[in-house]
Amino acid sequence: MQSLQWEAFVDALAELPPKQRDVFVKHEMEGMSFEDIARESGEKINTLLSRKRYAVLALRKMLAPYQEDWRE
């Protein structure tokens, strides 16, 4: 089951716009702070926060059909 969850997550992540995916991966998966991402990318922190928010909302929507199965 865990393998299927990971596969669904990776597929959903691949569907995100590149800038949203990039900030999500760097913050959530690589553990970078928004300050470090801003420094590296040259983007404002608020821009990065917005991109991450949109990424999370999109991932929730894409993964919603799987949530009931994952609870069991």
Secondary structure, DSSP 8 states (H G I E B T S, - for coil): -HHHHHHHHHHHHHHS-HHHHHHHIIIIIS---HHHHHHHH---HHHHHHHHHHHHHHHHHHHHHHHHHHH-
